[in-house]
């Protein structure tokens, strides 16, 4: 069959079929993440993100593809969970921008929208890693464009895109050594293929199989979780002295003379400094930049409209006394905006209470088995009610969602990319209300590098990683997310993990014991530390965390 144009109704069907097909196979995508820790996995995150987008589409039924795509982008953005969910949301954010205002699109416009999504997603990731969902999306869009130049048939374009997505998925092991080691494909890329399969079935008026795809177990061994595609900016020295924040409310007469392009706007502003963030919609653009010449930055912004919510701080001056007084005054004044707010993600009631006791204003339950969504983090940022909010994700798969929530906020938000609970605790303890935001960011980032994290959990499948044979049900010891020991004896694993974590420079060992640890086991571990590592100070807290009998911090 052929289809010359694609309208909102049919695109909505594509979204629903894509979401359903991904949901049916979410466990298969999860299985490709064979790192045997019971964390929230790629399939789960992509499924929850796509489901959020599909619900928004269903609530905004329209024959107008621009409106339907905008609804999808909004639902994905607010429901995005984990790195894979955030990237998926960016793919369709760019798609929505490309079809904005269009009642329907032809095959070439559809292909161009897929390419626009790829461009947006690559910009959202600081250092894109090839061999991931990004590569699969990129190659699919490239093939779609090639096909659309020959024929404008939407079905033919989607068929070509899907075929190339599948081919690119099979090539991912050649791009990521950790995949090639055991010959498996990228999990995020597999998730996108399921979405695209649903898209094509809807275009053809077919139904995708409701039966989950079975993944051979021999393909699901020896593979460690590959690193997040997202990297982090570390600012050790202030090169540009003025933190400049403002918004431009667009004015029609100025836009006639200077048509607004977010990409051009961002590129032009980058000449004035670093730490640049630009977020735009139809009515305004929000800017954050560190610059030596804030006046020039504001003058440039005025080309497009009127300036509002201007804030300029001299980052080289010391404001310890002023900030300290403001914090003291704010704590006594209910309902008013505080200078600082802290949002933390935590698993377990005890861990959550521990974060509150050392200064967190908002704690989001989640992290391991359920990654909080962008919307949940954004809501917590709003509830913190502070001029500057620090966010502690405390899980490597929550960092991207936290950064996306930060971009949505009208407040100043600084994400400290803590990947474990001990890192988050160390960062929070380094925070001081008497210091400037920049000083706190540096101190909290520095604290992350001084903490070693150990975790004991149970394997959810048989596998082999780094030469360690692991059977389902074995206890595993993780040193900074790398499995170093596995055994059926929980105490033996914990002792070996402690021996690896503690060295001659170690001073403090903090143990958070979870729901699956008994008092006798805790006493046994403490006694072992007192006998074998009597040079370290030991602190013990009941974290009540699920799945992880012991979470250990060594400083």
C-alpha positions, -999 to +999 in steps of 0.1 A: +000+000+000+010+036-005+002+068+015+010+102+001+002+121+033+001+115+070-024+133+092-028+136+130-053+108+133-030+082+116+000+095+135-018+091+167-025+054+157+012+051+151+020+064+186-004+040+203+008+010+183+044+020+190+038+024+227+019-009+229+045-029+210+073-015+233+052-023+264+047-059+252+085-062+248+098-041+277+110-071+295+130-082+264+147-048+263+153-051+301+169-085+295+195-069+272+208-051+303+221-083+317+241-066+345+223-087+371+214-059+396+176-055+401+176-018+390+151+000+368+161-010+333+160+005+298+128-013+288+110-002+319+121+034+315+114+036+278+080+019+283+069+043+311+081+073+290+064+062+258+032+054+278+031+089+292+034+103+256+007+080+243-017+091+271-011+127+263-018+120+226-050+102+235-062+131+256-056+155+227-071+138+197-068+157+165-065+154+127-037+180+129-003+162+130+014+192+144-010+192+174-006+155+179+032+156+178+032+184+202+011+164+226+034+134+222+065+156+229+048+171+260+038+137+274+073+122+268+090+152+283+071+151+315+071+113+318+107+107+308+125+083+331+162+073+329+187+082+302+169+062+275+135+079+283+151+113+282+167+106+248+134+092+235+117+124+246+143+146+228+139+125+196+102+134+194+107+169+207+126+176+176+101+158+155+073+179+169+092+211+161+096+200+125+059+194+120+047+223+140+017+241+124+012+214+098-021+197+092-005+168+074+029+159+060+042+140+030+069+114+030+098+138+027+084+161+055+080+130+077+116+119+070+129+155+077+110+154+111+128+122+120+161+139+112+151+169+132+145+146+162+180+131+158+195+166+157+177+176+189+187+144+207+224+147+199+224+183+211+208+172+244+237+148+251+270+165+261+292+137+246+271+114+223+282+078+224+279+059+192+265+023+194+235+034+214+199+045+207+213+077+192+231+058+164+200+037+156+179+068+154+205+086+133+209+059+107+172+053+104+166+090+098+194+091+072+178+062+053+144+078+055+157+110+039+174+090+011+142+072+004+120+103+005+141+120-021+131+092-045+095+087-034+072+107-011+053+077+001+051+077+039+048+039+041+079+034+020+098+060+041+089+042+073+097+008+059+132+021+049+137+038+083+127+006+102+149-016+080+179+006+086+172+009+123+173-029+125+205-030+106+221-002+127+210-021+158+229-051+146+260-029+141+260-015+176+284-042+189+310-029+165+308+005+180+306-003+217+333-027+229+312-039+259+286-051+234+310-067+210+326-086+239+295-109+240+278-101+207+246-085+220+229-053+208+222-020+225+191-021+247+179+015+240+183+009+202+162-023+205+135-003+223+134+022+195+131-005+169+100-018+188+085+016+186+092+019+149+078-016+143+046-003+159+047+028+137+049+008+105+022-016+115-002+013+122+006+028+088-002-004+071-034-009+091-019-040+107-016-050+143+017-059+158+020-092+177+009-090+213+032-119+221+065-108+236+096-116+216+117-143+232+154-134+236+177-164+237+194-167+270+228-174+254+227-138+241+221-124+276+253-131+294+286-114+303+274-079+294+279-050+319+258-019+318+274+005+293+281+039+305+256+067+302+259+088+270+255+118+291+287+134+305+290+161+332+305+195+332+331+201+360+339+237+367+370+239+389+378+275+381+357+305+374+369+318+340+339+340+334+330+361+364+293+370+361+265+345+364+238+361+341+203+349+340+174+365+321+144+358+299+134+375+267+097+379+260+094+379+222+080+410+205+065+406+170+081+438+155+116+428+166+112+392+153+104+407+119+138+423+118+156+394+137+137+361+132+144+338+161+163+306+157+172+287+189+202+272+173+215+306+160+207+322+193+226+296+213+256+298+189+257+336+190+256+336+229+283+310+232+308+337+221+302+356+254+310+329+279+304+293+291+279+273+311+253+283+286+217+271+288+190+282+263+154+270+266+128+285+243+091+282+234+067+302+213+066+332+238+100+335+254+135+323+257+153+316+290+191+321+292+217+312+318+253+320+310+286+328+328+302+358+311+327+386+316+304+410+297+268+405+309+258+439+294+267+426+259+247+395+265+216+415+275+220+438+246+220+408+223+189+394+239+170+427+234+172+421+196+143+396+200+121+413+226+119+427+261+141+415+290+124+401+321+136+384+353+172+396+350+197+384+376+234+390+375+258+378+402+296+385+406+308+350+412+343+362+424+330+381+454+325+365+487+289+367+501+292+344+530+278+367+557+250+380+535+239+345+523+241+332+558+218+359+571+194+354+543+192+316+550+187+323+588+159+348+580+143+326+555+141+296+578+121+317+603+097+331+576+071+305+565+060+305+529+087+327+515+113+317+490+145+303+506+179+311+492+187+274+489+167+241+485+179+205+483+161+178+464+173+142+468+162+108+453+163+080+478+152+044+481+140+032+515+123+051+543+154+051+565+176+065+537+150+091+529+149+102+566+187+103+567+187+127+538+161+149+555+181+148+587+212+162+570+194+190+551+173+177+522+141+197+518+124+173+494+130+136+491+117+116+461+112+079+468+128+059+440+161+053+423+167+016+420+136-004+410+117+027+399+133+058+384+114+090+391+101+108+361+111+143+349+077+156+361+082+141+396+116+158+399+103+191+385+074+190+411+099+184+439+120+213+427+089+235+427+080+224+463+115+232+475+106+268+470+141+283+468+160+307+446+186+280+439+178+243+441+204+216+442+193+182+430+209+149+440+199+121+417+218+094+437+215+070+408+233+070+374+200+064+356+183+094+371+209+121+362+195+129+328+159+131+340+171+155+367+189+177+342+158+178+320+137+188+350+162+215+357+157+229+322+120+230+328+122+250+360+120+288+362+143+287+392+180+282+392+186+245+394+220+229+398+222+191+394+250+174+413+254+142+394+256+118+423+253+082+411+250+065+445+234+072+478+268+075+496+279+101+469+247+120+475+252+120+513+288+132+509+277+160+486+250+171+509+273+172+539+296+194+519+268+219+513+270+252+534+242+278+534+269+304+541+286+298+508+276+311+473+259+287+449+291+284+428+312+276+459+287+250+470+286+234+436+324+231+436+324+217+471+297+192+464+313+180+432+346+176+450+330+155+477+318+130+451+353+121+441+363+113+477+337+086+483+339+049+475+306+031+473+300-006+480+267-024+476+255-059+483+225-072+463+211-104+448+216-115+412+184-118+392+199-140+365+228-163+357+256-146+339+294-142+337+310-107+341+347-099+342+355-136+347+331-139+377+306-167+374+273-156+388+242-177+394+207-164+400+202-159+437+239-153+444+249-123+465+271-098+447+295-072+460+296-040+438+325-016+441+313+017+425+288-002+403+314-029+392+309-064+404+340-077+422+327-107+441+298-132+440+289-160+464+258-176+480+271-164+514+259-128+521+283-122+550+313-136+530+305-113+501+302-083+524+335-089+541+353-093+508+337-061+496+348-042+527+384-055+523+384-041+487+369-008+497+391+000+527+427+011+522+454+028+544+438+062+536+403+052+547+390+069+578+352+065+580+330+035+570+292+041+569+269+011+566+232+015+556+215-019+562+183-027+543+151-047+547+170-080+539+197-076+566+192-090+601+205-074+633+227-104+638+242-099+604+248-062+611+265-071+644+287-097+626+299-071+600+306-045+626+326-070+647+346-079+615+354-043+609+365-038+645+388-068+643+402-065+608+400-028+602+402-012+636+418+020+622+385+032+607+355+048+624+323+029+618+288+044+616+256+022+611+222+034+600+190+015+593+183+025+557+153+002+552+162+001+515+148-028+494+169-053+474+203-041+489+210-056+523+241-034+526+251-001+511+285+010+522+303+043+521+341+046+526+358+080+529 
